[in-house]
Amino acid sequence: MSSAHVGSGMAPEILVPDWPAPPGVRAAFTLRSGGISLAPFDSLNVGIHVGDVPHAVRENRRRVRERLQLPAEPAWIEQVHGTDVADLDAPAMGATVGGSAADAVFTRQPRRVCVVQVADCMPILLAARDGSCVAAAHAGWRGLAAGVLEATIKRFGTKSAPLIAWLGPAIGPAHFEVGSEVRDAFVSRDLGAAAAFSANPRGRWQCDLAALARRRLAAAGVTAVFGGECCTYADPSRFFSFRRDGVCGRMAALIWLAG
């Protein structure tokens, strides 16, 4: 299994990544239950931009902080399906980068919390094996094709220790139907990416985001990759899914260095 399901009742439900993270690296993924938001955002929606009542989102985020005993408010970025990486350690950023337009966040400092929000796109957590740096990336097909993982890995620096990655819950290939333009965006750069697409009877393609992410990570030198088995679309009791529901909440993938 790629993760452990913990928590019950009114406490936020959490997945804890099952990966050999170095000492001091903490990570978690929030599920959809344990918050106060009403349908269609029920109940642990952490996305402020989806139309939910702001006070409910704030309370849900507070519950996540409490549940995980976070050392600081997570760096809630404005995700735009691009490749920009927010440096949580930059002087101008301070301890948070709230509102910054980016699709990945990294830090080398303890007690600063990287986070991305998802509801079908793939969240990818990265950590240096020596525990010196961590990052979170938002990898929908557009960002993945454009190079968000390569941009994030570059921020670790060539002298960093080897990296490990965890692929969080995302829409699985059985439910992720795409057009030829999506396939072309990957195959035009990497012919081997064709293996991540299967033709369906409607003349379109079933896309395996996890397989594409693994190829991109391997090409960048990251071969210790874990997770990638959970499908958000197929499990409505645990996961939000934009492709399945349209209007819905967002879940969070978080990583930080304890200190």
N, C-alpha and C positions, 0 to 999 in steps of 0.2 A: 504494500500500500504506500501511497505517496504522502499521506497526511493522517493526522489523528483528529477525531471529532470530540471536542470537549465542551463542557458548559451545558446548562439546562435551565429551565424555568425562565425567569425574567432577565437573567444575565445574558449578555450578548453571546451568541454561538460563534465559536472560533475554530478554524482549522490551523493546526500547528504543522508547518512543513516538516516532512520526514527527510532530512538530508544531513550530511555530516558537517554541519556548520562549526566553525572554530569556536573555542570558548570566548564568550563575550558578545557573540552575534545573536541577536534576538529577532524573531520573525513571526508573523501571524497573518492570517487571512480571515476577514469577517464574513460570516454567513448572513442570511436575511432575517433571522429571528433574534428576539431579545431587545427590540427597540420600541418606540412609541408611535411611529408613523402609521397612518391609516392607508388602506388600499387606494391606489395600486402600488403604494410605496412600502407596504407592510413587510417587516416592521422596522428593521435596522438599516434604514437608508442613510448613507453618509454623504450623499451627493446633494450639494446646495443648489445645483443648476438644473434640476430635473422637474421642478414645479412643485415640490413638496413644501409644506409649511416650514419656514426657516427655524422656528423655535423647536420643532420636532427634530430637525437635522442637528441642531446644536446639542440637544439632549442626547441624541444617539451617539454623536461624537464624544460627548462627555462620558457616556457609558463605556465606550470603547477604551478611552483613556484609563478609566478606572479598572475595567476588566483586565487590561494588559499591564496595568501599573506603568504606563508610559512615563518617561522622564521629562517629556515636553509635548506641547501641541504638535501633531504631525504637520509636515510641510505640504499643505493642500495646494497643489498646482492647478492651473487651468490647462487641461489637456486638449490638444488641437490636432492629434494624429500626425505629428511631425517628428523631427529628430533632435530638437533642442534638449539639452541636458542642463538642469539647474544645479548649480554648485551651492550646496547648503552651507559651505564654509566661507563663501565669499563675504568680505566685510559688509558689502551693501545688503546682503541677505539677512544678516543677523541669525537668529535661531530658527526662523521660518522663512518660507518663500511664498506665503499665501498670495494667490492671485497671479503669480508669474506664469506666463504661457510657456509650457514645456511638456515633454512627454516622458521624462526620466529625471530622477533626483539622485545625487550621490553625496556621501560625506565620509570624511576621515576622522571626524571628531565624535567622541562619545556623547550620548544623551541628546542627539539630534535625530529626529525620526523621519525617514524617507517613506513616502506613501504614494501609491497610484490607485485610482478608482476604476472599476470595471463592471460590465454587465454583459459579457460575451467576449470582449477583447481579452487577450492573454496578458496577465501580469507576470513579469519575470523579475525575480529577486536574484541579485548577484552579491557574492562576498569573496574577498581575497582570502586564501587559505590561511594566511598568517593573521587574519583578523584586523588588518589595517584599514580596510575600506569596505563600504557596502553601498548598494544602489538598488533602486526600484525602477523598472521600465514598464511603460504602457505600450503593448505591442498588438494593436489591431493590424489588419493586413496592410493598410496604407503605411503606417509607421514602420512595420517590419520590412516591407519592400523598400522603403526609402532609406533604411539603415539606422533605425533608432538603437538597435543593439550594438552595432559597430561603434556608433557615437558614444554610447554609454561605456563600453569597454575601453575605449580610447582614454576616457577620463581617469581610469585606474593607473595609467602610465605603463610604459614598457618594462619598468624595473619592478613592478609589483609582483607579489607572489602569485602562483597560479590561481585561477578563479574557479568557483563552483557556482552553479545556477539551479534555481528551482522554478519550474513552470507551474503557475497557479491555475485554478479552474478557468476554463474558457469554453466557447462553443466548440463542440466536437465535429469531426468530419461527416458524421451521419446527418447533421442538421445544418451545416454551413454550406449552403449552395451559393455559388458565385458565377459571374460571367467570365467570358474569355479574357476580358481586360485585366482581371485579377491574376489569372494564370500567366498571362503574357508579362505582367509586371515582374514576376519572379523568374520565369523561364528565360526571358531575354537576358538576364544577368547570369543565370545558373541553370544549365540544361538539366542537371540532376534534380532540380526542384519539380520537374514534371511528375516525379513519383509521388508527390504530395497531393496530386489532383486526380480524381476519378470521374470519368464521364458518367452522366446520368441520362435517363431516358428523355429528359426535357431539353437536351442539347446544351446543358450547362455542366458545371463541375462541382463536385463535393471537395471542399478544401480542408486539408489537415494542417491547422495552424501550428500544432505542436511539432509536427515533422519539419515544417518550414523553419521554426525557431531553432530546432536542434541543428539543422544544416547551417544556419547563419552563425550560431554559436561555435560549431565545430570549425568552420572556416576562419573564425577569429581566434581559434586556439583554446576554446572552452569545451572540453570533452566530458567533464564531470557534471552531468545534467540530470536532474531528478524531477519527479512529478510529471504533470502533463496528462494525467488520466481522467480527471474530473470534467464532465461536460455540463456547462451551466444550463443549456437548453433542456437537457434530459431530466433534470432534477429540480422541479419547481418548488419543492418543499424546502430546499436548502439555498438555492441560488436565484438571484435576479437574472433575467435574460431579455435583452432588448429585442433580439430577433424573435423571440417567442411571444413577448407581451407588449412590445411597443413602449408605452409609458410604464416606467418601472423605476425602482431604486438603484443604487449603486453599492457595491461592496468595496472593501479596501484591502490591499496587500501592503503590509508594513514591514520595515526592517530598520534596525538601529543597533548601535554599539552600546552595550551597557558600560557604565562607568561610575 
